Amino acid sequence: MQLKSQRQAFISGLSVLVVDDDPSTLMIAEALLVSMGVGNTECVHSGSEAFRRLVTGPTVDCVLCDIHMVDGNGFQLLRSIRLGEVRGVRPDTCVILMSGMTVPDYVRAAQKFDANGYLAKPFNAETLSTAVTKGRFKAVQVNFAKYAAVMPNMVGSLALNSFTL
């Protein structure tokens, strides 16, 4: 019980951006985060929308992002953040990728781009809380050369080109 209360205290002051093209996932993630006491939760429907939000809005502590989306996928957003292409966002910002498919290539790609975590959908309050807590504690040593060298077609059909506004 003490671990759960420590985790809740850690999460309570966070600002989390949730990115998914499925309205149900957004609604569930937001409700779970609010029930866990997250200070601020915002939801957007695509990687491109998340990119614009990150550039123009207040700083977030954690980004939960689906991998499969039509208008800017999770790998694109993660790569842009790690390369420092998102003005005002630290390249070591906590980014947790989510997917309904635990495909080994996706997990490896998430590791290659130094994602702070990989969350399988569907998730519940416990798995979400654990992912956010572990993700926030995982230190990322930014390596621009490594991220820039990753080929655009590294993840099969998921393009990894940079965003444009």
Order of alpha helices (4+ residues) and beta strands (2+ residues): alpha-beta-alpha-beta-alpha-beta-alpha-beta-alpha-beta-alpha-alpha
